[in-house]
Amino acid sequence: MLIKIYAIIFLLYQLLQTLNGYKLNVPRVLLPFHSSKLISFTLEAKGDSENQQQDLCFVWSTSKPDIVTITPIYDQNADARASNGGGGGVCSSKAIVSAVSKHAQRLTSIILAKEIKTDKIIRCDVIVDQISSVRIRHTTTHLFLEDSPECFTVEALDAEGNTFSSLEGLPFEWSIINDASSSSSSSISMSSNQSELDSRNVLRISKFIHSEYQVTETIKQLERDGQSGHKILIEGLKTGTANVQAKLIDSFYKDTLKTPLVHLLVVANILLDPIYPVYLLPGSLINYSVYLIKQTSIEKINLPSTQYYFESNNASVATIVASEPSTIVGVEVGSTEIVLIDRNMKDELKLFARLHANQPNMSIAPPTALVHVVQPDHLEFLIRINGIWQENRSPWILESGKEYELMILAY
């Protein structure tokens, strides 16, 4: 019965919020307690219309200032709006919520925002708790060689599995760790005394201050101080696999808060030419070109290569010419795939497939070309007259004593 009453009260409150025409960007905020760094989150009041948004003028308060503080953010028009509403220049539409409690226990506070013209109130619940676990959020585990870096972000969770609203200001140590299958088991970290990775490694951790990517000033300041924040950029240096891990640097948590390893695969963004399925006659040849697509350029890879080579899935249908490693010859009627093998990735791709056997969307295949070996059905003649190729659908009228170029097409 008590649960039903609370549910009704909550629904009535949400209805009043809607009728007010004002709302906050989030109804609830979860912040880590103040162990070594003060963590904050920005609340923003919004109106239903653009005109209403421009006229917003709120006074902010917190029910428990010993747990959570609130600091309004004033814009250049705040004083004028406050004067019209009688607020005397003490209002804003944004405020910074900071968790000041230094107790490692779950505590709550209520933030109230009062619109001074209408006296309408909107609220936000702020929960302060200790971090129970961390993990890395990412959009992909496949990185292209020498391409734009990918952003990786640490998320923190409480004991109930809820995600913290902000980790701004917390320093993290990011590490690139070799695979267990690698001959080396060492790891390379980006901490206060090391910001560049050895070029022999598969991945490189980059700083936001050295890139054109947008990030908060808090993270930029951490990087200027020789540390890293909860967001980082990672780019591929060479094809291969590696693991990434982040650890929270905090005296309270010590070394207990580490993210699970994230397995990353760096592959070359390869384009084979021709890109369309090829039809060959038995004994006929076709030459393939290989291009490496980089962030700002396209580079042709010449074969033979110390890193790349072609392989046929069915050599009885089509095979690679021994003296010309980029040339394919048709053998007998059938279809097969010609695969471009990266010597650096041959074993890694098999390992990656085993690690993600239950995740089909995580699989990745090497560049392939489809080859059909067929017998011709009919022939067609073309002739070049005045620079234009003409079919033999009508009688050709040729000038005596003049040479013409003929082309035979097999279908």
C-alpha positions as semicolon CSV with decimal commas, in nm:
position;residue;x (nm);y (nm);z (nm)
1;M;0,000;0,000;0,000
2;L;0,283;0,238;0,093
3;I;0,456;0,167;-0,241
4;K;0,136;0,257;-0,428
5;I;0,109;0,589;-0,239
6;Y;0,469;0,676;-0,328
7;A;0,403;0,587;-0,690
8;I;0,097;0,813;-0,703
9;I;0,292;1,100;-0,541
10;F;0,571;1,056;-0,795
11;L;0,326;1,061;-1,089
12;L;0,157;1,372;-0,952
13;Y;0,496;1,538;-0,914
14;Q;0,589;1,454;-1,273
15;L;0,254;1,596;-1,389
16;L;0,315;1,921;-1,199
17;Q;0,661;1,942;-1,355
18;T;0,504;1,918;-1,699
19;L;0,242;2,179;-1,620
20;N;0,510;2,413;-1,490
21;G;0,665;2,428;-1,836
22;Y;1,013;2,403;-1,684
23;K;1,240;2,105;-1,641
24;L;1,600;2,020;-1,562
25;N;1,832;1,846;-1,804
26;V;1,837;1,542;-1,571
27;P;1,600;1,438;-1,290
28;R;1,869;1,264;-1,086
29;V;2,248;1,293;-1,047
30;L;2,491;1,032;-0,909
31;L;2,832;1,165;-0,803
32;P;3,136;1,007;-0,633
33;F;3,204;1,125;-0,279
34;H;3,492;1,370;-0,224
35;S;3,784;1,132;-0,167
36;S;4,066;1,328;-0,328
37;K;3,899;1,532;-0,602
38;L;3,583;1,742;-0,598
39;I;3,352;1,606;-0,868
40;S;3,087;1,831;-1,021
41;F;2,797;1,816;-1,264
42;T;2,619;2,099;-1,447
43;L;2,242;2,128;-1,408
44;E;2,048;2,330;-1,662
45;A;1,689;2,450;-1,645
46;K;1,497;2,448;-1,970
47;G;1,171;2,596;-2,090
48;D;0,918;2,466;-2,341
49;S;0,978;2,743;-2,596
50;E;1,274;2,949;-2,717
51;N;1,132;3,270;-2,572
52;Q;1,072;3,101;-2,240
53;Q;1,429;2,965;-2,245
54;Q;1,573;3,314;-2,291
55;D;1,372;3,453;-1,999
56;L;1,458;3,181;-1,747
57;C;1,581;3,312;-1,414
58;F;1,624;3,068;-1,125
59;V;1,744;3,079;-0,768
60;W;1,914;2,755;-0,662
61;S;1,930;2,587;-0,323
62;T;2,039;2,255;-0,171
63;S;1,872;2,071;0,116
64;K;2,203;1,940;0,256
65;P;2,497;2,173;0,186
66;D;2,729;1,945;0,386
67;I;2,673;1,677;0,120
68;V;2,616;1,875;-0,199
69;T;2,684;2,239;-0,285
70;I;2,525;2,436;-0,565
71;T;2,702;2,718;-0,753
72;P;2,491;2,920;-1,001
73;I;2,638;3,009;-1,339
74;Y;2,544;3,365;-1,431
75;D;2,528;3,483;-1,790
76;Q;2,564;3,839;-1,913
77;N;2,188;3,897;-1,914
78;A;2,119;3,746;-1,572
79;D;2,116;4,079;-1,388
80;A;1,866;4,236;-1,626
81;R;1,631;3,940;-1,606
82;A;1,661;3,926;-1,229
83;S;1,585;4,297;-1,193
84;N;1,266;4,259;-1,395
85;G;1,157;3,978;-1,169
86;G;1,268;4,132;-0,844
87;G;1,550;3,886;-0,793
88;G;1,819;4,148;-0,757
89;G;2,067;3,974;-0,990
90;V;2,089;3,640;-0,805
91;C;1,955;3,398;-1,066
92;S;2,064;3,186;-1,356
93;S;1,949;2,897;-1,574
94;K;2,256;2,680;-1,501
95;A;2,429;2,571;-1,183
96;I;2,722;2,349;-1,086
97;V;2,644;2,068;-0,841
98;S;2,946;1,948;-0,640
99;A;2,973;1,649;-0,406
100;V;3,154;1,779;-0,097
101;S;3,079;1,487;0,135
102;K;3,394;1,300;0,238
103;H;3,205;1,003;0,377
104;A;3,229;0,680;0,177
105;Q;2,860;0,603;0,215
106;R;2,543;0,661;0,019
107;L;2,395;1,004;0,095
108;T;2,131;1,215;-0,080
109;S;2,043;1,579;-0,118
110;I;1,773;1,768;-0,304
111;I;1,847;2,057;-0,537
112;L;1,564;2,308;-0,579
113;A;1,546;2,567;-0,856
114;K;1,288;2,844;-0,812
115;E;1,183;3,058;-1,108
116;I;1,166;3,410;-0,958
117;K;0,894;3,543;-1,189
118;T;0,646;3,263;-1,139
119;D;0,765;3,112;-0,807
120;K;0,747;2,770;-0,974
121;I;0,994;2,514;-0,840
122;I;1,171;2,226;-1,011
123;R;1,394;1,977;-0,835
124;C;1,671;1,725;-0,883
125;D;1,782;1,445;-0,650
126;V;2,158;1,418;-0,601
127;I;2,305;1,092;-0,472
128;V;2,662;1,076;-0,341
129;D;2,826;0,735;-0,311
130;Q;3,158;0,557;-0,349
131;I;3,266;0,397;-0,676
132;S;3,232;0,019;-0,680
133;S;3,369;-0,062;-1,029
134;V;3,488;0,098;-1,351
135;R;3,469;-0,001;-1,715
136;I;3,567;0,139;-2,055
137;R;3,296;0,258;-2,291
138;H;3,385;0,249;-2,661
139;T;3,217;0,269;-3,000
140;T;3,444;0,016;-3,171
141;T;3,718;-0,234;-3,097
142;H;3,846;-0,221;-3,456
143;L;4,090;0,060;-3,532
144;F;4,220;0,142;-3,877
145;L;4,591;0,182;-3,930
146;E;4,709;0,547;-3,929
147;D;4,350;0,668;-3,921
148;S;4,178;0,920;-3,696
149;P;4,207;0,827;-3,328
150;E;3,911;0,683;-3,138
151;C;3,786;0,820;-2,807
152;F;3,765;0,580;-2,512
153;T;3,581;0,675;-2,193
154;V;3,583;0,535;-1,840
155;E;3,245;0,484;-1,676
156;A;3,208;0,428;-1,303
157;L;2,933;0,230;-1,131
158;D;2,808;0,206;-0,776
159;A;2,739;-0,119;-0,591
160;E;2,394;-0,142;-0,753
161;G;2,532;-0,106;-1,106
162;N;2,416;0,254;-1,156
163;T;2,640;0,474;-1,372
164;F;2,788;0,788;-1,216
165;S;2,687;1,111;-1,387
166;S;3,035;1,262;-1,394
167;L;3,400;1,170;-1,343
168;E;3,532;1,513;-1,439
169;G;3,861;1,583;-1,265
170;L;3,946;1,228;-1,160
171;P;4,292;1,120;-1,287
172;F;4,332;0,782;-1,455
173;E;4,631;0,583;-1,567
174;W;4,575;0,430;-1,908
175;S;4,780;0,126;-2,009
176;I;4,836;-0,062;-2,332
177;I;4,903;-0,428;-2,252
178;N;5,033;-0,690;-2,492
179;D;4,823;-0,997;-2,567
180;A;4,893;-1,312;-2,371
181;S;4,976;-1,475;-2,704
182;S;5,248;-1,216;-2,765
183;S;5,609;-1,300;-2,696
184;S;5,630;-1,007;-2,459
185;S;5,411;-0,957;-2,153
186;S;5,517;-0,602;-2,072
187;S;5,277;-0,309;-2,063
188;I;5,317;0,055;-2,155
189;S;5,139;0,318;-1,948
190;M;5,054;0,680;-1,996
191;S;5,108;0,836;-1,656
192;S;5,261;1,159;-1,532
193;N;5,610;1,065;-1,647
194;Q;5,534;0,912;-1,990
195;S;5,312;1,042;-2,266
196;E;5,458;0,889;-2,581
197;L;5,452;0,523;-2,675
198;D;5,727;0,335;-2,850
199;S;5,667;0,312;-3,225
200;R;5,708;-0,066;-3,212
201;N;5,378;-0,103;-3,030
202;V;5,046;-0,154;-3,199
203;L;4,864;0,137;-3,032
204;R;4,942;0,489;-2,921
205;I;4,765;0,693;-2,654
206;S;4,727;1,056;-2,755
207;K;4,636;1,366;-2,558
208;F;4,339;1,587;-2,637
209;I;4,554;1,899;-2,600
210;H;4,759;1,779;-2,898
211;S;4,454;1,710;-3,116
212;E;4,161;1,895;-3,271
213;Y;3,908;1,693;-3,071
214;Q;3,681;1,882;-2,832
215;V;3,696;1,795;-2,463
216;T;3,630;1,970;-2,132
217;E;3,881;2,211;-1,987
218;T;3,911;1,987;-1,680
219;I;4,057;1,702;-1,886
220;K;4,284;1,943;-2,074
221;Q;4,420;2,073;-1,743
222;L;4,490;1,718;-1,622
223;E;4,686;1,656;-1,941
224;R;4,881;1,980;-1,897
225;D;4,972;1,855;-1,550
226;G;5,107;1,532;-1,699
227;Q;4,805;1,318;-1,610
228;S;4,511;1,170;-1,798
229;G;4,138;1,204;-1,740
230;H;3,855;0,959;-1,783
231;K;3,863;1,017;-2,160
232;I;4,154;0,939;-2,389
233;L;4,238;0,910;-2,759
234;I;4,387;0,591;-2,902
235;E;4,519;0,541;-3,255
236;G;4,666;0,245;-3,443
237;L;5,037;0,246;-3,525
238;K;5,066;-0,091;-3,695
239;T;4,843;-0,389;-3,761
240;G;4,804;-0,626;-3,469
241;T;4,618;-0,665;-3,141
242;A;4,659;-0,518;-2,794
243;N;4,465;-0,469;-2,471
244;V;4,371;-0,139;-2,311
245;Q;4,306;-0,084;-1,942
246;A;4,246;0,218;-1,717
247;K;4,309;0,252;-1,344
248;L;4,172;0,519;-1,111
249;I;4,450;0,709;-0,933
250;D;4,309;0,782;-0,587
251;S;4,446;0,733;-0,238
252;F;4,115;0,595;-0,108
253;Y;4,073;0,329;-0,375
254;K;4,447;0,262;-0,410
255;D;4,495;0,013;-0,697
256;T;4,163;-0,167;-0,659
257;L;3,967;0,013;-0,931
258;K;4,085;-0,114;-1,268
259;T;3,872;-0,161;-1,576
260;P;3,846;-0,500;-1,742
261;L;4,079;-0,535;-2,040
262;V;3,940;-0,416;-2,373
263;H;4,079;-0,616;-2,663
264;L;4,156;-0,393;-2,963
265;L;4,236;-0,495;-3,317
266;V;4,425;-0,264;-3,553
267;V;4,370;-0,343;-3,921
268;A;4,476;-0,174;-4,241
269;N;4,198;-0,004;-4,434
270;I;4,268;-0,188;-4,758
271;L;4,103;-0,138;-5,097
272;L;4,145;-0,396;-5,373
273;D;4,112;-0,291;-5,737
274;P;3,906;-0,411;-5,916
275;I;3,649;-0,400;-5,637
276;Y;3,375;-0,581;-5,831
277;P;3,345;-0,960;-5,892
278;V;3,567;-1,072;-6,176
279;Y;3,481;-1,324;-6,453
280;L;3,774;-1,509;-6,609
281;L;3,816;-1,768;-6,880
282;P;4,028;-2,071;-6,794
283;G;4,388;-1,965;-6,856
284;S;4,314;-1,590;-6,862
285;L;4,480;-1,345;-6,622
286;I;4,383;-1,042;-6,415
287;N;4,603;-0,811;-6,213
288;Y;4,494;-0,675;-5,874
289;S;4,615;-0,351;-5,718
290;V;4,626;-0,297;-5,341
291;Y;4,574;0,044;-5,181
292;L;4,614;0,148;-4,818
293;I;4,367;0,420;-4,720
294;K;4,509;0,652;-4,454
295;Q;4,360;0,949;-4,274
296;T;4,472;1,203;-4,535
297;S;4,608;0,998;-4,825
298;I;4,586;0,678;-5,030
299;E;4,905;0,475;-5,068
300;K;4,960;0,197;-5,320
301;I;5,114;-0,123;-5,183
302;N;5,347;-0,289;-5,429
303;L;5,361;-0,668;-5,443
304;P;5,564;-0,870;-5,362
305;S;5,560;-0,728;-5,011
306;T;5,719;-0,837;-4,684
307;Q;5,381;-0,791;-4,514
308;Y;5,107;-0,869;-4,766
309;Y;5,041;-1,154;-5,008
310;F;4,745;-1,302;-5,199
311;E;4,604;-1,645;-5,129
312;S;4,332;-1,839;-5,312
313;N;4,065;-2,021;-5,116
314;N;4,042;-2,274;-5,399
315;A;4,357;-2,304;-5,608
316;S;4,188;-2,555;-5,839
317;V;3,957;-2,275;-5,962
318;A;4,195;-1,977;-5,963
319;T;4,544;-1,934;-5,831
320;I;4,819;-1,676;-5,796
321;V;5,090;-1,662;-6,062
322;A;5,416;-1,749;-5,889
323;S;5,625;-1,494;-6,076
324;E;5,357;-1,221;-6,048
325;P;5,218;-1,216;-5,690
326;S;4,943;-0,968;-5,781
327;T;4,821;-1,162;-6,085
328;I;4,542;-1,422;-6,075
329;V;4,498;-1,693;-6,337
330;G;4,177;-1,890;-6,399
331;V;4,227;-2,267;-6,383
332;E;3,891;-2,440;-6,416
333;V;3,523;-2,348;-6,404
334;G;3,403;-2,247;-6,058
335;S;3,407;-1,964;-5,806
336;T;3,652;-1,875;-5,532
337;E;3,772;-1,588;-5,316
338;I;4,114;-1,433;-5,343
339;V;4,225;-1,319;-4,996
340;L;4,486;-1,056;-4,912
341;I;4,679;-1,190;-4,613
342;D;4,857;-0,962;-4,366
343;R;5,148;-1,153;-4,214
344;N;5,121;-0,939;-3,899
345;M;4,755;-1,034;-3,857
346;K;4,731;-1,398;-3,965
347;D;4,743;-1,542;-3,611
348;E;4,579;-1,238;-3,449
349;L;4,265;-1,269;-3,660
350;K;4,226;-1,633;-3,557
351;L;4,275;-1,539;-3,190
352;F;4,030;-1,250;-3,220
353;A;3,772;-1,482;-3,376
354;R;3,809;-1,729;-3,088
355;L;3,781;-1,456;-2,824
356;H;3,458;-1,328;-2,981
357;A;3,313;-1,657;-3,105
358;N;2,978;-1,572;-2,945
359;Q;2,973;-1,217;-3,085
360;P;2,925;-1,232;-3,465
361;N;2,924;-0,852;-3,491
362;M;3,277;-0,848;-3,349
363;S;3,424;-1,065;-3,626
364;I;3,645;-0,916;-3,893
365;A;3,761;-1,064;-4,221
366;P;4,063;-0,981;-4,438
367;P;4,011;-0,806;-4,774
368;T;3,876;-1,045;-5,037
369;A;3,793;-1,046;-5,408
370;L;3,540;-1,278;-5,571
371;V;3,657;-1,455;-5,887
372;H;3,433;-1,658;-6,119
373;V;3,597;-1,883;-6,380
374;V;3,351;-1,952;-6,662
375;Q;3,333;-2,082;-7,018
376;P;3,229;-1,819;-7,276
377;D;2,872;-1,826;-7,407
378;H;2,928;-1,609;-7,712
379;L;3,170;-1,359;-7,864
380;E;3,107;-1,000;-7,967
381;F;3,319;-0,785;-8,198
382;L;3,373;-0,411;-8,153
383;I;3,544;-0,174;-8,395
384;R;3,677;0,177;-8,330
385;I;3,555;0,422;-8,594
386;N;3,644;0,789;-8,553
387;G;3,741;0,723;-8,195
388;I;3,411;0,554;-8,103
389;W;3,368;0,183;-8,035
390;Q;3,081;0,043;-8,238
391;E;2,905;-0,291;-8,202
392;N;2,849;-0,527;-8,492
393;R;2,472;-0,500;-8,482
394;S;2,471;-0,343;-8,828
395;P;2,709;-0,380;-9,125
396;W;3,033;-0,187;-9,082
397;I;3,117;0,057;-9,357
398;L;3,496;0,079;-9,373
399;E;3,730;0,286;-9,585
400;S;3,971;0,088;-9,800
401;G;4,339;0,127;-9,716
402;K;4,265;0,250;-9,363
403;E;4,352;0,052;-9,049
404;Y;4,092;-0,008;-8,780
405;E;4,118;-0,138;-8,425
406;L;3,910;-0,443;-8,337
407;M;3,812;-0,575;-7,991
408;I;3,668;-0,916;-7,914
409;L;3,454;-0,950;-7,603
410;A;3,369;-1,287;-7,451
411;Y;3,036;-1,329;-7,270
